Amino acid sequence: MLQGMIKLGLERYSSSQKALVILGAVVVSRDGLVIVGESGGDLDTVAAMTSVAMAAAETAVSEWGFGAISNITMNALQHKVAVVNAGPNALLVASVERRDMTELLPQLEKLGREIEQVLA
């Protein structure tokens, strides 16, 4: 059910944004375990490293007193990886072709809230 929800949510957005290519998505626990997903590469490593990246970003932002983080984006040469909250215990990680994330991040955050409801 959760896998289908992720796929539908990403397809819903990518069909309205023809230029967007979503390479994969995975839902991970905040302690670095794969909950569900499909993507290239080793999902266990993706889960572990993205949960560490989010934890590090949250710690840094907390030290500056900026409040909660809603997402982080990692920029590679030709791709981006977005990590968004999916509730207090999970993260949604999506890899996309490199482009402006202004329109995509709100959609991923919305999908993260939907995933939170399923996991609750």
C-alpha positions as protocol buffer text, in pm:
chain_id: "A"
residue {
  index: 1
  type: MET
  ca { x: 0 y: 0 z: 0 }
}
residue {
  index: 2
  type: LEU
  ca { x: 272 y: 247 z: 96 }
}
residue {
  index: 3
  type: GLN
  ca { x: 479 y: 165 z: -214 }
}
residue {
  index: 4
  type: GLY
  ca { x: 175 y: 230 z: -433 }
}
residue {
  index: 5
  type: MET
  ca { x: 104 y: 557 z: -255 }
}
residue {
  index: 6
  type: ILE
  ca { x: 459 y: 679 z: -316 }
}
residue {
  index: 7
  type: LYS
  ca { x: 450 y: 578 z: -680 }
}
residue {
  index: 8
  type: LEU
  ca { x: 110 y: 744 z: -735 }
}
residue {
  index: 9
  type: GLY
  ca { x: 215 y: 1063 z: -557 }
}
residue {
  index: 10
  type: LEU
  ca { x: 533 y: 1093 z: -762 }
}
residue {
  index: 11
  type: GLU
  ca { x: 357 y: 1004 z: -1087 }
}
residue {
  index: 12
  type: ARG
  ca { x: 87 y: 1262 z: -1012 }
}
residue {
  index: 13
  type: TYR
  ca { x: 351 y: 1532 z: -989 }
}
residue {
  index: 14
  type: SER
  ca { x: 580 y: 1417 z: -1270 }
}
residue {
  index: 15
  type: SER
  ca { x: 290 y: 1391 z: -1518 }
}
residue {
  index: 16
  type: SER
  ca { x: 210 y: 1758 z: -1457 }
}
residue {
  index: 17
  type: GLN
  ca { x: 579 y: 1853 z: -1494 }
}
residue {
  index: 18
  type: LYS
  ca { x: 684 y: 1685 z: -1819 }
}
residue {
  index: 19
  type: ALA
  ca { x: 1052 y: 1781 z: -1781 }
}
residue {
  index: 20
  type: LEU
  ca { x: 1088 y: 1616 z: -1441 }
}
residue {
  index: 21
  type: VAL
  ca { x: 1243 y: 1270 z: -1426 }
}
residue {
  index: 22
  type: ILE
  ca { x: 1212 y: 1098 z: -1089 }
}
residue {
  index: 23
  type: LEU
  ca { x: 1478 y: 832 z: -1065 }
}
residue {
  index: 24
  type: GLY
  ca { x: 1364 y: 667 z: -743 }
}
residue {
  index: 25
  type: ALA
  ca { x: 1214 y: 711 z: -401 }
}
residue {
  index: 26
  type: VAL
  ca { x: 1242 y: 540 z: -66 }
}
residue {
  index: 27
  type: VAL
  ca { x: 1086 y: 586 z: 276 }
}
residue {
  index: 28
  type: VAL
  ca { x: 1339 y: 536 z: 553 }
}
residue {
  index: 29
  type: SER
  ca { x: 1322 y: 537 z: 929 }
}
residue {
  index: 30
  type: ARG
  ca { x: 1505 y: 814 z: 1112 }
}
residue {
  index: 31
  type: ASP
  ca { x: 1741 y: 549 z: 1246 }
}
residue {
  index: 32
  type: GLY
  ca { x: 1844 y: 453 z: 893 }
}
residue {
  index: 33
  type: LEU
  ca { x: 1638 y: 148 z: 799 }
}
residue {
  index: 34
  type: VAL
  ca { x: 1448 y: 101 z: 473 }
}
residue {
  index: 35
  type: ILE
  ca { x: 1071 y: 101 z: 522 }
}
residue {
  index: 36
  type: VAL
  ca { x: 977 y: 78 z: 154 }
}
residue {
  index: 37
  type: GLY
  ca { x: 1112 y: 197 z: -177 }
}
residue {
  index: 38
  type: GLU
  ca { x: 1270 y: 140 z: -511 }
}
residue {
  index: 39
  type: SER
  ca { x: 1574 y: 315 z: -643 }
}
residue {
  index: 40
  type: GLY
  ca { x: 1908 y: 248 z: -799 }
}
residue {
  index: 41
  type: GLY
  ca { x: 2192 y: 160 z: -568 }
}
residue {
  index: 42
  type: ASP
  ca { x: 2201 y: -4 z: -229 }
}
residue {
  index: 43
  type: LEU
  ca { x: 1885 y: 105 z: -47 }
}
residue {
  index: 44
  type: ASP
  ca { x: 2032 y: 16 z: 292 }
}
residue {
  index: 45
  type: THR
  ca { x: 2318 y: 259 z: 232 }
}
residue {
  index: 46
  type: VAL
  ca { x: 2081 y: 525 z: 99 }
}
residue {
  index: 47
  type: ALA
  ca { x: 1863 y: 486 z: 409 }
}
residue {
  index: 48
  type: ALA
  ca { x: 2155 y: 503 z: 652 }
}
residue {
  index: 49
  type: MET
  ca { x: 2328 y: 799 z: 491 }
}
residue {
  index: 50
  type: THR
  ca { x: 2018 y: 1011 z: 428 }
}
residue {
  index: 51
  type: SER
  ca { x: 1901 y: 965 z: 786 }
}
residue {
  index: 52
  type: VAL
  ca { x: 2248 y: 1070 z: 907 }
}
residue {
  index: 53
  type: ALA
  ca { x: 2243 y: 1371 z: 672 }
}
residue {
  index: 54
  type: MET
  ca { x: 1904 y: 1484 z: 804 }
}
residue {
  index: 55
  type: ALA
  ca { x: 2014 y: 1435 z: 1165 }
}
residue {
  index: 56
  type: ALA
  ca { x: 2331 y: 1638 z: 1102 }
}
residue {
  index: 57
  type: ALA
  ca { x: 2134 y: 1917 z: 933 }
}
residue {
  index: 58
  type: GLU
  ca { x: 1882 y: 1924 z: 1219 }
}
residue {
  index: 59
  type: THR
  ca { x: 2163 y: 1947 z: 1474 }
}
residue {
  index: 60
  type: ALA
  ca { x: 2336 y: 2231 z: 1289 }
}
residue {
  index: 61
  type: VAL
  ca { x: 2014 y: 2429 z: 1245 }
}
residue {
  index: 62
  type: SER
  ca { x: 1923 y: 2369 z: 1610 }
}
residue {
  index: 63
  type: GLU
  ca { x: 2259 y: 2513 z: 1717 }
}
residue {
  index: 64
  type: TRP
  ca { x: 2179 y: 2830 z: 1525 }
}
residue {
  index: 65
  type: GLY
  ca { x: 1831 y: 2840 z: 1679 }
}
residue {
  index: 66
  type: PHE
  ca { x: 1653 y: 2842 z: 1343 }
}
residue {
  index: 67
  type: GLY
  ca { x: 1378 y: 2592 z: 1431 }
}
residue {
  index: 68
  type: ALA
  ca { x: 1274 y: 2271 z: 1260 }
}
residue {
  index: 69
  type: ILE
  ca { x: 1393 y: 2154 z: 918 }
}
residue {
  index: 70
  type: SER
  ca { x: 1134 y: 2051 z: 661 }
}
residue {
  index: 71
  type: ASN
  ca { x: 1378 y: 1920 z: 400 }
}
residue {
  index: 72
  type: ILE
  ca { x: 1735 y: 1900 z: 277 }
}
residue {
  index: 73
  type: THR
  ca { x: 1854 y: 1885 z: -83 }
}
residue {
  index: 74
  type: MET
  ca { x: 2180 y: 1732 z: -199 }
}
residue {
  index: 75
  type: ASN
  ca { x: 2314 y: 1846 z: -535 }
}
residue {
  index: 76
  type: ALA
  ca { x: 2517 y: 1611 z: -752 }
}
residue {
  index: 77
  type: LEU
  ca { x: 2645 y: 1698 z: -1099 }
}
residue {
  index: 78
  type: GLN
  ca { x: 2340 y: 1574 z: -1289 }
}
residue {
  index: 79
  type: HIS
  ca { x: 2095 y: 1477 z: -1014 }
}
residue {
  index: 80
  type: LYS
  ca { x: 1946 y: 1596 z: -688 }
}
residue {
  index: 81
  type: VAL
  ca { x: 1840 y: 1406 z: -381 }
}
residue {
  index: 82
  type: ALA
  ca { x: 1564 y: 1555 z: -167 }
}
residue {
  index: 83
  type: VAL
  ca { x: 1498 y: 1436 z: 186 }
}
residue {
  index: 84
  type: VAL
  ca { x: 1171 y: 1545 z: 348 }
}
residue {
  index: 85
  type: ASN
  ca { x: 1002 y: 1464 z: 676 }
}
residue {
  index: 86
  type: ALA
  ca { x: 740 y: 1189 z: 672 }
}
residue {
  index: 87
  type: GLY
  ca { x: 641 y: 1221 z: 1035 }
}
residue {
  index: 88
  type: PRO
  ca { x: 844 y: 1195 z: 1353 }
}
residue {
  index: 89
  type: ASN
  ca { x: 989 y: 855 z: 1268 }
}
residue {
  index: 90
  type: ALA
  ca { x: 1037 y: 854 z: 890 }
}
residue {
  index: 91
  type: LEU
  ca { x: 1182 y: 1040 z: 593 }
}
residue {
  index: 92
  type: LEU
  ca { x: 1092 y: 1040 z: 224 }
}
residue {
  index: 93
  type: VAL
  ca { x: 1398 y: 1038 z: -3 }
}
residue {
  index: 94
  type: ALA
  ca { x: 1359 y: 1111 z: -375 }
}
residue {
  index: 95
  type: SER
  ca { x: 1623 y: 1129 z: -644 }
}
residue {
  index: 96
  type: VAL
  ca { x: 1552 y: 1342 z: -950 }
}
residue {
  index: 97
  type: GLU
  ca { x: 1732 y: 1481 z: -1250 }
}
residue {
  index: 98
  type: ARG
  ca { x: 1899 y: 1810 z: -1161 }
}
residue {
  index: 99
  type: ARG
  ca { x: 1662 y: 2106 z: -1188 }
}
residue {
  index: 100
  type: ASP
  ca { x: 1497 y: 2376 z: -984 }
}
residue {
  index: 101
  type: MET
  ca { x: 1332 y: 2216 z: -681 }
}
residue {
  index: 102
  type: THR
  ca { x: 1102 y: 2511 z: -606 }
}
residue {
  index: 103
  type: GLU
  ca { x: 792 y: 2334 z: -736 }
}
residue {
  index: 104
  type: LEU
  ca { x: 890 y: 1980 z: -639 }
}
residue {
  index: 105
  type: LEU
  ca { x: 971 y: 2029 z: -270 }
}
residue {
  index: 106
  type: PRO
  ca { x: 616 y: 2133 z: -167 }
}
residue {
  index: 107
  type: GLN
  ca { x: 481 y: 1825 z: -349 }
}
residue {
  index: 108
  type: LEU
  ca { x: 730 y: 1598 z: -174 }
}
residue {
  index: 109
  type: GLU
  ca { x: 644 y: 1755 z: 162 }
}
residue {
  index: 110
  type: LYS
  ca { x: 274 y: 1694 z: 92 }
}
residue {
  index: 111
  type: LEU
  ca { x: 351 y: 1332 z: 6 }
}
residue {
  index: 112
  type: GLY
  ca { x: 558 y: 1309 z: 326 }
}
residue {
  index: 113
  type: ARG
  ca { x: 252 y: 1418 z: 527 }
}
residue {
  index: 114
  type: GLU
  ca { x: 40 y: 1155 z: 349 }
}
residue {
  index: 115
  type: ILE
  ca { x: 300 y: 890 z: 431 }
}
residue {
  index: 116
  type: GLU
  ca { x: 298 y: 1005 z: 794 }
}
residue {
  index: 117
  type: GLN
  ca { x: -77 y: 937 z: 810 }
}
residue {
  index: 118
  type: VAL
  ca { x: -30 y: 584 z: 674 }
}
residue {
  index: 119
  type: LEU
  ca { x: 252 y: 509 z: 918 }
}
residue {
  index: 120
  type: ALA
  ca { x: 58 y: 648 z: 1218 }
}
